[in-house]
Amino acid sequence: MLSHLRPDTVRAKLVAMALATTFAALVTTSVSMLVYDLTTFQQNWVDDLTTQAEIVATVSAPAVGFNDPAAARQNLALLRVRPQIQQGAIYGAGGAVFADYALPGADVPALPARPGRSGHAIEGGRMVVYHPIVENGERVGTVYLSARYRLLDRLASYAMILGVVMLASLLLAALVASRLQQAITRPLQAVTNVARAVMQRRDFSLRVDYDDDHHGKHGGEIGTLVDAFNDMLAEIGRRANALEEANLTLEREMAVRQGAERALLLADRRKDEFLATLAHELRNPLAPLRTGLDIMRLNGGDPAASLRARGVMERQLKQMVRLVDDLLDVSRINTGKLTIRRENLDLHAVVANALEIARPFIDAQGHQLAVHLPPGPVHLLGDSTRLAQVLSNLLNNAARYTPRGGHIALSAEVGGDGRLRIHVADDGIGIAPDMLGAIFEMFVQADATLERTNQGLGVGLSLARRLVELHDGALEAASDGQGQGSTFTVTLPVLAEAPSPVARPAPSLGGERKFRILLVDDNEDFVNAIGGLLRTMGHTVHVCHDGPQALADAAGFAPDFAFLDIGLPGLNGYDLARALRAMPALGRTVMIAVTGWGQQKDRDLAFEAGFAQHLVKPVSVEQILAILAGKSDSVAVTDRG
């Protein structure tokens, strides 16, 4: 009767629930009854054997007392009327066997050499009882009885009976549940069938026809469900036409929205790629900066070494400032452009800058680096920082994926087509053929195994290719396979003739006039260093570290120039500038904003607050001296575009 029930239907689940509940109740009852019966069975056996042992002890006390083994054996022989007791014995006061008994034909074990403690025990499927023989208040011996303990037989018989009863109960419960569940599942099945038909045919005129045998037409909670479902179909049918009419409009709007979403996703992806690229670039100048600081610390007495270290640090600091400027220029993210600054370059200078960045890592890996460049100058038109970044990325990549102590070669030649080709080759892990194109994608690495020892986000090669393409060049990879090393080739156009360099006069470090200068910044190391440098040039400098202090000291100091940070504690730079501008004594003071905020809206806010110029950190002393020189020449200093 239950064969037509599918396991995934409500009907089958209701029957299964009823059977599971019945089975759980039957198992609980059966286990409880079985435990109770076995406990009672064991206690009855203990009581029966103890009683028999007590009787034997009572009638055998005189025989033991008069040392009459024959009488004791006769007393034990009376146990044959109890065939369950298969073995017995009487021990004397000394613990030796005085008389024994064994049921004829029974397979009994050897008697214990000495009697055990009074009481009962179960040994090897047998129940044994030791009972003392007492005469005139004195223990004169011990009775030992052994009977076959048929617990397993009892358990098997009881389990068989319980199994039959449980099976019959489950069958009866299944029949009852099968009958009762129809009152619930039949209307649910009708609702399901109508819902499936509506989905397949899109016909909202269908209705569920259900009669409750017990409550009349559409009675009870099931009837309420059916009525609600029918009402819902009617409402959906009324709205179907309106939805279809609005569908075309929605499709057009969806197309517009999808286009906007794709544009937003593209802009977001470009932003993420841009941020990842700059984050990768920012790390590279840190190595030569750290090396320069170590040289100045360890070789402080060597002016030449310190001068060289300062030169390296200045170049790397300029590169980092340039990268921060790129990060702040969010318009590049929106337009998808990464512009470069083109100027006349010499290949040897670009390679030297790249080696400054990459050599510490190459040396740390124990590699041998060979550099082969054309003997004469090779002029390029491009961005020195970006091209050095390309080559340093390729060198670092070669060092990272070459086993320690490997060989790296950087070579360049100008071909007959007038294009420069720079090769970075290594004898490292190589590149699989199917990865030669994929390695230039963002976040893809040639070694992507969990056991890799190389770290990185996989943005270096993607960055390098984009920068080379911005220089009207190309970047390609070649490898004979894994373990065969790899070669990256950068192709760039070469200038036929180098333009004459334009001389740029350096700002004067002295100046004819000396000024009163107010410096306000909560970065004490920065502002104290700048203040000390300006004092050595003869200027009068007053330093403050928060807005309220600067406001209190400004009127009495009457500065010619005020360099103010924006993010000041207590009073921000905008409000401080407005308050200073309102002081009559500071009517001719030139105020300059010095801040890390460099977007156009930040510049506009600075000019609105009364600043004459907006400088983005880090600020060099040359910039400050240029502003002072403009004041001394009576030139208005502004940066309003």
C-alpha positions as CSV (number, residue, x, y, z in Angstrom):
1,M,0.0,0.0,0.0
2,L,3.0,2.3,0.6
3,S,4.8,1.4,-2.6
4,H,3.3,4.4,-4.5
5,L,4.8,7.0,-2.0
6,R,7.8,8.8,-3.4
7,P,10.4,9.8,-0.8
8,D,10.4,13.5,-1.8
9,T,6.7,14.0,-1.4
10,V,4.9,15.5,1.6
11,R,2.8,12.3,1.9
12,A,5.9,10.1,2.2
13,K,7.4,12.5,4.8
14,L,4.3,12.5,6.9
15,V,4.2,8.7,6.9
16,A,7.9,8.6,7.7
17,M,7.4,11.0,10.6
18,A,4.6,8.8,12.0
19,L,6.7,5.7,11.7
20,A,9.7,7.3,13.2
21,T,7.7,8.5,16.2
22,T,6.1,5.1,16.6
23,F,9.5,3.4,16.3
24,A,11.1,5.7,18.8
25,A,8.3,5.0,21.3
26,L,8.4,1.2,20.7
27,V,12.2,1.2,21.1
28,T,12.0,3.1,24.4
29,T,9.3,0.9,25.8
30,S,11.0,-2.3,24.7
31,V,14.4,-1.3,26.1
32,S,12.8,-0.3,29.4
33,M,10.9,-3.6,29.7
34,L,13.9,-5.6,28.7
35,V,16.1,-3.9,31.3
36,Y,13.4,-4.5,33.9
37,D,12.9,-8.1,33.0
38,L,16.7,-8.9,33.0
39,T,17.1,-7.2,36.3
40,T,14.2,-9.2,37.8
41,F,15.4,-12.4,36.2
42,Q,18.9,-12.0,37.7
43,Q,17.5,-11.1,41.2
44,N,15.3,-14.2,41.1
45,W,18.2,-16.4,40.3
46,V,20.3,-14.8,43.1
47,D,17.5,-15.3,45.6
48,D,16.8,-18.9,44.5
49,L,20.4,-20.0,44.7
50,T,21.0,-18.2,48.0
51,T,17.9,-19.9,49.4
52,Q,19.1,-23.3,48.2
53,A,22.6,-22.6,49.6
54,E,21.1,-21.6,53.0
55,I,19.1,-24.8,53.1
56,V,22.1,-27.0,52.3
57,A,24.1,-25.0,54.9
58,T,21.5,-25.6,57.6
59,V,21.1,-29.4,57.0
60,S,24.8,-30.0,56.5
61,A,26.0,-28.2,59.6
62,P,25.8,-31.3,61.9
63,A,27.6,-33.4,59.2
64,V,30.4,-30.9,59.0
65,G,30.5,-30.6,62.8
66,F,30.8,-34.4,63.2
67,N,33.1,-34.8,60.2
68,D,30.6,-36.9,58.3
69,P,31.4,-36.4,54.6
70,A,28.9,-39.1,53.5
71,A,26.0,-37.3,55.1
72,A,27.2,-34.0,53.5
73,R,27.2,-35.7,50.1
74,Q,23.7,-37.0,50.6
75,N,22.5,-33.5,51.4
76,L,24.2,-32.2,48.2
77,A,22.7,-35.0,46.2
78,L,19.2,-33.7,47.0
79,L,20.0,-30.9,44.5
80,R,19.3,-33.2,41.6
81,V,15.6,-32.2,41.9
82,R,16.9,-28.7,40.7
83,P,18.6,-29.6,37.4
84,Q,19.5,-25.9,36.9
85,I,22.0,-26.3,39.8
86,Q,24.8,-28.3,38.0
87,Q,27.5,-28.3,40.7
88,G,27.8,-27.9,44.4
89,A,30.4,-28.4,47.2
90,I,30.9,-28.1,50.9
91,Y,34.2,-26.7,52.2
92,G,35.4,-27.3,55.7
93,A,36.6,-24.7,58.2
94,G,40.1,-24.9,56.8
95,G,39.0,-24.2,53.2
96,A,39.4,-27.8,51.9
97,V,36.6,-29.5,50.0
98,F,34.6,-31.6,52.4
99,A,32.0,-33.0,50.0
100,D,31.0,-32.2,46.4
101,Y,28.2,-32.8,43.9
102,A,27.9,-32.6,40.1
103,L,24.8,-33.1,38.0
104,P,25.2,-36.3,36.0
105,G,26.0,-35.6,32.3
106,A,26.7,-31.9,33.0
107,D,29.8,-30.2,31.6
108,V,31.0,-28.5,34.7
109,P,34.3,-26.8,35.5
110,A,36.7,-27.8,38.2
111,L,35.8,-26.8,41.7
112,P,37.6,-23.8,43.2
113,A,40.5,-24.8,45.3
114,R,39.3,-22.6,48.1
115,P,35.9,-20.9,48.8
116,G,35.3,-17.3,47.8
117,R,33.7,-14.5,49.7
118,S,30.1,-14.9,50.8
119,G,27.7,-13.7,48.1
120,H,27.0,-14.3,44.4
121,A,29.0,-13.8,41.2
122,I,28.7,-14.5,37.5
123,E,31.7,-16.4,36.1
124,G,31.9,-17.6,32.5
125,G,28.2,-17.7,31.9
126,R,27.5,-19.4,35.3
127,M,26.1,-18.0,38.5
128,V,27.9,-19.1,41.7
129,V,26.9,-18.6,45.3
130,Y,29.0,-18.9,48.5
131,H,27.1,-19.3,51.8
132,P,28.7,-19.8,55.2
133,I,27.8,-22.8,57.4
134,V,27.3,-21.6,61.0
135,E,26.8,-23.7,64.1
136,N,26.5,-22.3,67.6
137,G,27.6,-18.9,66.3
138,E,30.8,-20.3,64.8
139,R,31.5,-20.6,61.0
140,V,32.4,-24.2,60.4
141,G,32.4,-24.3,56.6
142,T,31.1,-22.9,53.3
143,V,28.5,-24.0,50.8
144,Y,29.3,-23.5,47.1
145,L,26.6,-23.8,44.4
146,S,27.0,-23.3,40.6
147,A,24.1,-23.0,38.2
148,R,23.9,-22.3,34.4
149,Y,23.0,-18.7,34.0
150,R,20.7,-18.6,30.9
151,L,20.7,-14.8,30.5
152,L,21.5,-14.9,26.8
153,D,18.8,-17.4,26.1
154,R,16.4,-15.2,28.0
155,L,17.6,-12.1,26.1
156,A,17.2,-13.8,22.7
157,S,13.7,-15.1,23.5
158,Y,12.6,-11.7,24.8
159,A,14.2,-9.9,21.8
160,M,12.4,-12.1,19.4
161,I,9.0,-11.4,21.0
162,L,9.7,-7.7,21.1
163,G,10.8,-7.7,17.4
164,V,7.6,-9.4,16.3
165,V,5.5,-7.0,18.4
166,M,7.5,-4.0,17.0
167,L,7.1,-5.1,13.4
168,A,3.4,-5.6,13.8
169,S,3.1,-2.2,15.5
170,L,5.0,-0.4,12.8
171,L,2.9,-2.0,10.0
172,L,-0.3,-1.0,11.9
173,A,1.1,2.6,12.4
174,A,2.0,2.8,8.7
175,L,-1.5,1.8,7.6
176,V,-3.1,4.3,10.0
177,A,-0.7,7.1,8.9
178,S,-1.3,6.4,5.3
179,R,-5.0,6.8,5.8
180,L,-4.7,10.0,8.0
181,Q,-2.1,11.8,5.8
182,Q,-4.5,11.9,2.8
183,A,-6.6,14.5,4.6
184,I,-3.5,16.8,4.5
185,T,-1.6,15.8,1.4
186,R,-4.5,15.6,-1.0
187,P,-5.2,19.3,-1.0
188,L,-1.4,20.1,-0.9
189,Q,-1.0,17.9,-4.0
190,A,-3.8,19.7,-5.7
191,V,-2.1,23.0,-5.0
192,T,1.2,21.7,-6.3
193,N,-0.4,20.4,-9.5
194,V,-2.1,23.7,-10.2
195,A,1.1,25.6,-9.4
196,R,3.1,23.4,-11.8
197,A,0.5,23.9,-14.5
198,V,0.5,27.7,-14.1
199,M,4.3,27.8,-14.3
200,Q,4.3,25.7,-17.5
201,R,1.3,27.2,-19.3
202,R,1.3,30.7,-17.8
203,D,-2.5,30.3,-17.4
204,F,-3.6,32.1,-14.3
205,S,-7.3,31.1,-14.7
206,L,-6.6,27.7,-13.2
207,R,-8.0,27.0,-9.7
208,V,-7.7,24.4,-7.0
209,D,-10.9,22.4,-6.5
210,Y,-10.8,20.8,-3.0
211,D,-13.6,19.4,-0.8
212,D,-12.8,18.7,2.9
213,D,-14.6,15.5,3.9
214,H,-14.7,16.5,7.5
215,H,-15.4,20.3,7.4
216,G,-17.3,20.7,4.1
217,K,-16.3,22.9,1.2
218,H,-13.0,24.6,1.9
219,G,-13.1,24.1,5.7
220,G,-10.3,24.2,8.2
221,E,-6.7,25.5,7.9
222,I,-6.1,23.5,4.7
223,G,-9.2,25.0,3.2
224,T,-8.0,28.5,4.1
225,L,-4.7,27.7,2.4
226,V,-6.5,26.6,-0.8
227,D,-8.7,29.7,-0.8
228,A,-5.7,32.0,-0.3
229,F,-3.9,30.2,-3.1
230,N,-6.9,30.6,-5.5
231,D,-7.2,34.3,-4.5
232,M,-3.5,34.8,-5.2
233,L,-3.9,33.3,-8.7
234,A,-6.8,35.6,-9.3
235,E,-4.7,38.6,-8.3
236,I,-1.8,37.5,-10.3
237,G,-4.0,37.1,-13.3
238,R,-5.3,40.6,-12.9
239,R,-1.9,42.0,-12.8
240,A,-0.4,39.9,-15.6
241,N,-1.5,42.2,-18.3
242,A,-0.2,45.2,-16.5
243,L,3.1,43.5,-16.0
244,E,3.4,42.5,-19.6
245,E,2.8,46.1,-20.7
246,A,5.4,47.4,-18.3
247,N,7.8,44.6,-19.3
248,L,9.0,46.4,-22.4
249,T,9.7,49.6,-20.4
250,L,11.5,47.6,-17.8
251,E,13.6,45.9,-20.4
252,R,14.7,49.3,-21.9
253,E,15.5,50.6,-18.4
254,M,17.3,47.4,-17.6
255,A,19.5,47.8,-20.7
256,V,20.4,51.3,-19.7
257,R,21.1,50.2,-16.1
258,Q,23.2,47.3,-17.3
259,G,25.2,49.6,-19.5
260,A,25.8,51.9,-16.5
261,E,26.7,48.9,-14.3
262,R,29.2,47.7,-16.8
263,A,30.7,51.2,-16.9
264,L,30.9,51.3,-13.1
265,L,32.4,47.9,-13.0
266,L,35.0,48.9,-15.6
267,A,35.8,52.0,-13.7
268,D,36.0,50.1,-10.4
269,R,38.3,47.5,-12.0
270,R,40.5,50.2,-13.4
271,K,40.7,51.9,-10.0
272,D,41.7,48.6,-8.4
273,E,44.3,48.0,-11.0
274,F,45.6,51.5,-10.6
275,L,45.9,51.3,-6.8
276,A,47.5,47.9,-7.0
277,T,50.0,49.2,-9.5
278,L,51.0,52.2,-7.5
279,A,51.2,50.2,-4.3
280,H,53.6,47.8,-6.0
281,E,55.6,50.8,-7.4
282,L,55.9,52.5,-4.0
283,R,57.8,49.6,-2.5
284,N,60.7,49.7,-5.0
285,P,62.3,53.0,-4.0
286,L,62.4,52.0,-0.3
287,A,65.4,49.7,-0.7
288,P,67.9,52.4,-2.0
289,L,66.5,54.9,0.5
290,R,67.2,52.4,3.4
291,T,70.6,51.7,1.9
292,G,71.4,55.4,1.7
293,L,70.5,55.9,5.3
294,D,72.7,53.0,6.3
295,I,75.6,54.5,4.3
296,M,75.2,57.8,6.0
297,R,74.9,56.2,9.4
298,L,77.9,53.9,9.0
299,N,80.1,56.1,6.9
300,G,79.3,59.5,8.5
301,G,83.0,60.5,8.3
302,D,83.2,59.9,4.5
303,P,81.8,63.0,2.8
304,A,82.0,61.4,-0.6
305,A,80.0,58.4,0.4
306,S,77.4,60.6,2.2
307,L,77.2,62.7,-1.0
308,R,76.6,59.7,-3.1
309,A,74.0,58.3,-0.7
310,R,72.2,61.7,-0.7
311,G,72.1,61.7,-4.4
312,V,70.5,58.2,-4.5
313,M,68.0,59.1,-1.8
314,E,67.0,62.4,-3.6
315,R,66.3,60.5,-6.8
316,Q,64.3,57.8,-5.0
317,L,62.4,60.4,-3.0
318,K,61.5,62.2,-6.2
319,Q,60.2,59.0,-7.6
320,M,58.1,58.3,-4.5
321,V,56.6,61.8,-4.6
322,R,55.8,61.3,-8.3
323,L,54.0,58.0,-7.4
324,V,52.0,59.7,-4.6
325,D,51.0,62.4,-7.1
326,D,49.7,59.6,-9.4
327,L,47.7,58.1,-6.6
328,L,46.0,61.4,-5.7
329,D,45.1,62.1,-9.4
330,V,41.8,60.2,-9.3
331,S,40.8,61.6,-12.7
332,R,43.2,59.0,-14.2
333,I,41.1,56.3,-12.7
334,N,37.9,57.7,-14.2
335,T,39.4,58.1,-17.7
336,G,41.4,54.9,-17.6
337,K,44.6,56.8,-18.5
338,L,48.0,56.5,-17.0
339,T,50.0,59.4,-18.5
340,I,53.8,59.7,-18.6
341,R,56.2,62.7,-18.7
342,R,58.3,62.6,-21.8
343,E,61.8,64.0,-21.8
344,N,65.1,63.3,-23.4
345,L,66.7,60.2,-21.7
346,D,69.9,58.3,-22.1
347,L,69.7,54.5,-21.9
348,H,72.7,54.3,-19.5
349,A,71.0,56.6,-17.0
350,V,67.8,54.7,-17.1
351,V,69.6,51.4,-16.6
352,A,71.6,52.9,-13.7
353,N,68.4,54.0,-12.0
354,A,66.9,50.5,-12.5
355,L,70.0,48.8,-11.0
356,E,69.9,51.1,-8.0
357,I,66.4,49.7,-7.3
358,A,66.9,46.1,-8.2
359,R,70.6,45.3,-7.2
360,P,70.0,45.0,-3.4
361,F,67.4,42.2,-4.0
362,I,69.6,40.6,-6.6
363,D,72.6,40.6,-4.3
364,A,70.5,39.3,-1.4
365,Q,69.6,36.3,-3.6
366,G,73.2,35.6,-4.4
367,H,72.8,36.0,-8.2
368,Q,75.4,37.0,-10.7
369,L,74.3,40.0,-12.9
370,A,75.9,40.7,-16.2
371,V,75.1,44.0,-18.0
372,H,75.9,44.6,-21.7
373,L,74.9,48.0,-23.2
374,P,75.9,49.8,-26.4
375,P,79.1,51.8,-25.9
376,G,77.7,55.1,-27.1
377,P,74.7,57.0,-25.9
378,V,71.3,55.8,-26.8
379,H,68.7,58.5,-26.6
380,L,65.0,57.8,-25.8
381,L,62.0,60.0,-25.4
382,G,60.1,58.9,-22.3
383,D,59.7,59.0,-18.5
384,S,62.9,58.1,-16.7
385,T,61.1,57.0,-13.6
386,R,58.6,54.8,-15.5
387,L,61.3,53.1,-17.7
388,A,63.5,52.5,-14.7
389,Q,60.5,51.0,-13.0
390,V,60.0,48.7,-16.0
391,L,63.5,47.4,-16.0
392,S,63.7,47.1,-12.2
393,N,60.4,45.1,-12.2
394,L,61.9,42.7,-14.8
395,L,65.2,42.4,-12.9
396,N,63.4,41.7,-9.6
397,N,61.1,39.2,-11.4
398,A,64.1,37.4,-12.7
399,A,65.8,37.4,-9.3
400,R,62.6,36.2,-7.6
401,Y,62.0,33.2,-9.9
402,T,65.7,32.1,-10.2
403,P,67.1,29.7,-7.7
404,R,69.7,31.1,-5.4
405,G,73.1,31.6,-7.1
406,G,71.6,31.9,-10.6
407,H,72.6,34.1,-13.5
408,I,70.8,37.2,-14.8
409,A,71.8,39.2,-17.9
410,L,70.6,42.6,-19.0
411,S,71.6,43.5,-22.6
412,A,70.5,46.0,-25.2
413,E,71.1,46.7,-28.8
414,V,69.7,49.0,-31.5
415,G,68.3,47.1,-34.5
416,G,68.3,48.1,-38.1
417,D,64.7,49.3,-37.8
418,G,65.8,52.1,-35.4
419,R,64.2,50.5,-32.3
420,L,66.0,49.6,-29.1
421,R,65.6,46.1,-27.7
422,I,66.4,45.5,-24.0
423,H,66.7,41.9,-22.9
424,V,66.4,40.6,-19.3
425,A,67.3,36.9,-19.3
426,D,67.7,34.4,-16.4
427,D,68.3,30.7,-15.9
428,G,65.4,30.3,-13.4
429,I,62.2,28.2,-13.3
430,G,61.1,29.2,-16.7
431,I,57.5,29.7,-18.0
432,A,55.1,27.0,-19.2
433,P,54.0,27.6,-22.8
434,D,50.3,28.1,-21.8
435,M,51.4,30.8,-19.3
436,L,53.4,33.0,-21.7
437,G,50.4,35.2,-22.5
438,A,48.7,35.0,-19.1
439,I,51.6,36.2,-17.0
440,F,51.0,39.8,-18.2
441,E,47.5,39.8,-16.7
442,M,46.9,41.4,-13.3
443,F,47.6,39.2,-10.3
444,V,48.8,36.2,-12.4
445,Q,52.1,34.5,-11.3
446,A,54.1,31.9,-13.1
447,D,54.5,29.9,-9.8
448,A,51.1,29.6,-8.2
449,T,51.6,26.5,-6.1
450,L,51.0,26.5,-2.4
451,E,54.7,25.5,-1.9
452,R,56.1,28.5,-3.6
453,T,58.7,30.6,-1.7
454,N,58.2,33.7,-3.8
455,Q,55.8,36.4,-2.5
456,G,54.1,39.1,-4.5
457,L,50.7,40.0,-5.9
458,G,51.6,39.4,-9.5
459,V,51.2,43.1,-10.7
460,G,54.8,43.7,-11.8
461,L,54.6,42.3,-15.3
462,S,51.2,43.8,-16.0
463,L,52.5,47.2,-14.8
464,A,55.6,46.9,-17.0
465,R,53.7,46.1,-20.2
466,R,51.3,49.0,-19.6
467,L,54.2,51.4,-19.1
468,V,56.1,50.1,-22.1
469,E,53.0,50.5,-24.3
470,L,52.6,54.1,-23.1
471,H,56.1,54.7,-24.5
472,D,55.0,53.3,-27.9
473,G,56.8,50.1,-27.2
474,A,56.2,46.4,-26.6
475,L,57.1,43.9,-23.9
476,E,57.3,40.2,-24.8
477,A,58.2,37.0,-22.9
478,A,60.0,33.9,-24.2
479,S,60.9,30.6,-22.6
480,D,61.8,27.1,-23.6
481,G,59.6,25.7,-20.8
482,Q,59.7,25.0,-17.1
483,G,63.2,24.9,-15.7
484,Q,64.7,26.4,-18.9
485,G,64.8,30.1,-17.8
486,S,63.1,33.0,-19.4
487,T,63.8,36.1,-21.4
488,F,61.8,39.4,-21.4
489,T,62.3,41.8,-24.3
490,V,61.4,45.5,-24.1
491,T,61.2,47.2,-27.5
492,L,61.3,51.1,-27.6
493,P,61.7,53.7,-30.3
494,V,65.1,55.5,-30.4
495,L,65.6,59.3,-31.0
496,A,67.6,59.9,-34.1
497,E,69.2,63.0,-32.6
498,A,69.2,64.1,-29.0
499,P,67.7,67.6,-28.4
500,S,69.8,70.1,-26.5
501,P,69.1,70.1,-22.7
502,V,67.5,73.2,-21.2
503,A,69.4,74.7,-18.3
504,R,67.3,75.1,-15.2
505,P,68.6,77.6,-12.7
506,A,68.6,76.3,-9.1
507,P,66.9,78.5,-6.5
508,S,69.2,80.5,-4.3
509,L,69.8,79.1,-0.9
510,G,70.6,82.4,0.6
511,G,68.6,85.4,-0.7
512,E,69.1,89.1,-0.1
513,R,66.2,89.6,2.4
514,K,65.5,87.8,5.6
515,F,62.0,87.1,6.7
516,R,59.9,86.3,9.7
517,I,58.4,82.9,9.0
518,L,55.7,81.1,11.0
519,L,55.7,77.2,10.7
520,V,52.7,75.3,12.0
521,D,52.6,71.5,11.7
522,D,51.9,68.7,14.2
523,N,54.6,66.6,12.6
524,E,57.4,67.8,14.9
525,D,60.3,66.1,13.0
526,F,59.3,67.7,9.7
527,V,58.6,71.3,11.0
528,N,61.6,71.4,13.3
529,A,63.9,70.3,10.5
530,I,62.6,72.9,8.1
531,G,62.7,75.5,10.8
532,G,66.3,74.7,11.7
533,L,67.3,74.9,8.0
534,L,65.6,78.3,7.5
535,R,67.3,79.6,10.7
536,T,70.7,78.7,9.3
537,M,69.9,80.9,6.3
538,G,69.3,83.9,8.5
539,H,65.5,83.9,8.7
540,T,63.6,84.4,11.9
541,V,61.4,81.3,12.5
542,H,58.6,80.6,15.0
543,V,57.4,77.0,15.2
544,C,54.0,75.8,16.5
545,H,52.5,72.4,16.7
546,D,48.8,73.0,17.0
547,G,46.2,75.6,15.8
548,P,45.4,77.3,19.1
549,Q,49.1,77.9,19.9
550,A,49.6,79.4,16.4
551,L,46.6,81.7,16.8
552,A,47.8,82.9,20.1
553,D,51.4,83.6,19.0
554,A,50.8,85.0,15.5
555,A,49.8,88.5,16.3
556,G,52.9,89.1,18.5
557,F,55.2,87.5,16.0
558,A,53.8,89.2,12.9
559,P,55.2,86.9,10.3
560,D,55.9,87.7,6.6
561,F,55.1,84.1,5.7
562,A,53.0,81.5,7.4
563,F,53.3,77.9,6.3
564,L,50.3,76.1,7.8
565,D,49.4,72.4,7.9
566,I,45.6,71.6,7.3
567,G,45.1,68.7,9.7
568,L,46.1,70.5,12.9
569,P,44.9,69.5,16.4
570,G,42.5,71.9,18.1
571,L,42.0,74.1,15.1
572,N,42.3,73.0,11.5
573,G,44.4,74.9,9.0
574,Y,41.4,76.4,7.1
575,D,39.9,78.0,10.2
576,L,43.3,79.1,11.4
577,A,44.0,80.8,8.1
578,R,40.6,82.7,8.2
579,A,41.4,83.8,11.8
580,L,44.9,85.0,10.9
581,R,43.6,86.8,7.8
582,A,41.2,88.7,10.1
583,M,44.1,90.1,12.3
584,P,45.1,93.7,11.2
585,A,48.8,92.9,12.1
586,L,48.8,90.1,9.5
587,G,47.3,92.0,6.6
588,R,50.5,91.5,4.5
589,T,51.3,88.0,5.6
590,V,51.5,85.4,2.8
591,M,49.9,82.2,3.9
592,I,50.8,78.8,2.2
593,A,49.0,75.6,2.9
594,V,51.4,72.6,3.4
595,T,49.3,69.4,3.4
596,G,49.1,65.8,2.3
597,W,45.7,66.5,0.7
598,G,46.3,67.3,-2.9
599,Q,43.0,66.9,-4.9
600,Q,41.5,69.8,-6.7
601,K,38.7,70.2,-4.1
602,D,41.4,70.6,-1.4
603,R,43.1,73.3,-3.4
604,D,39.8,75.1,-3.8
605,L,39.1,75.0,-0.1
606,A,42.6,76.4,0.6
607,F,42.1,79.3,-1.7
608,E,38.7,80.0,-0.2
609,A,40.2,80.1,3.3
610,G,42.8,82.8,2.2
611,F,45.9,80.7,1.3
612,A,48.0,82.1,-1.5
613,Q,49.5,78.8,-2.5
614,H,48.8,75.1,-1.9
615,L,51.8,72.7,-1.5
616,V,51.5,68.9,-1.3
617,K,53.8,67.0,1.0
618,P,56.6,66.1,0.9
619,V,57.8,69.7,0.4
620,S,61.4,70.4,-0.5
621,V,63.4,73.3,0.7
622,E,63.8,74.4,-2.9
623,Q,60.0,75.0,-3.0
624,I,60.0,77.1,0.1
625,L,63.0,79.1,-1.1
626,A,61.2,79.7,-4.4
627,I,58.3,81.2,-2.5
628,L,60.5,83.4,-0.5
629,A,62.3,84.5,-3.6
630,G,59.0,85.5,-5.1
631,K,58.2,87.6,-2.0
632,S,61.6,89.3,-2.1
633,D,61.1,90.3,-5.7
634,S,57.6,91.7,-4.9
635,V,55.9,89.0,-7.0
636,A,52.5,87.9,-6.0
637,V,52.6,84.2,-5.0
638,T,49.5,82.3,-5.9
639,D,48.6,78.9,-7.3
640,R,45.1,79.5,-8.5
641,G,45.6,78.1,-12.0
